[in-house]
Amino acid sequence: MTALVRPTHGRVIAGVCAGLAQRFGVSATTVRVIFLLSCLLPGPQFLLYIALWILLPSEDKARTAAW
């Protein structure tokens, strides 16, 4: 498995779904559809997305921070 980062390529909005898809080895489209379907259920989906957007480093920043 790869590190959990937001990729610089393949983003739609912030790259959160693409990063999760890379991390768990599934299609980004699958993760996006699951997220959209989960929005039909009550819960903090949008708050979680925004939190991950803020907390997950971008791929280029994570690459320069690693030694």
C-alpha positions as semicolon CSV with decimal commas, in nm:
position;residue;x (nm);y (nm);z (nm)
1;M;0,000;0,000;0,000
2;T;0,108;0,356;-0,063
3;A;0,110;0,654;0,168
4;L;-0,215;0,841;0,221
5;V;-0,163;1,164;0,027
6;R;-0,368;1,374;-0,214
7;P;-0,228;1,312;-0,564
8;T;-0,145;1,599;-0,795
9;H;-0,292;1,418;-1,098
10;G;-0,642;1,271;-1,118
11;R;-0,804;1,520;-0,884
12;V;-1,160;1,634;-0,931
13;I;-1,206;1,871;-0,638
14;A;-0,935;1,826;-0,377
15;G;-0,797;1,480;-0,449
16;V;-0,931;1,318;-0,134
17;C;-1,119;1,039;-0,314
18;A;-0,827;0,983;-0,552
19;G;-0,587;0,959;-0,257
20;L;-0,809;0,710;-0,076
21;A;-0,842;0,506;-0,396
22;Q;-0,464;0,492;-0,442
23;R;-0,412;0,398;-0,077
24;F;-0,655;0,107;-0,084
25;G;-0,594;-0,003;-0,443
26;V;-0,937;0,061;-0,592
27;S;-1,065;0,282;-0,871
28;A;-1,108;0,653;-0,796
29;T;-1,447;0,637;-0,966
30;T;-1,556;0,366;-0,722
31;V;-1,457;0,579;-0,422
32;R;-1,635;0,882;-0,567
33;V;-1,956;0,686;-0,627
34;I;-1,943;0,543;-0,275
35;F;-1,896;0,893;-0,135
36;L;-2,188;1,031;-0,336
37;L;-2,413;0,743;-0,228
38;S;-2,308;0,793;0,134
39;C;-2,427;1,153;0,110
40;L;-2,782;1,018;0,089
41;L;-2,740;0,884;0,443
42;P;-2,739;1,109;0,749
43;G;-2,396;1,183;0,886
44;P;-2,092;1,407;0,869
45;Q;-1,968;1,306;0,522
46;F;-1,897;1,659;0,402
47;L;-1,723;1,752;0,728
48;L;-1,504;1,441;0,699
49;Y;-1,419;1,529;0,338
50;I;-1,321;1,883;0,438
51;A;-1,116;1,753;0,733
52;L;-0,928;1,512;0,505
53;W;-0,875;1,793;0,254
54;I;-0,708;1,997;0,528
55;L;-0,518;1,715;0,702
56;L;-0,388;1,508;0,409
57;P;-0,070;1,647;0,257
58;S;-0,047;1,703;-0,114
59;E;0,170;1,452;-0,299
60;D;0,433;1,707;-0,397
61;K;0,460;1,845;-0,043
62;A;0,485;1,494;0,105
63;R;0,762;1,406;-0,142
64;T;0,973;1,709;-0,044
65;A;0,913;1,654;0,330
66;A;1,035;1,292;0,319
67;W;1,405;1,227;0,347
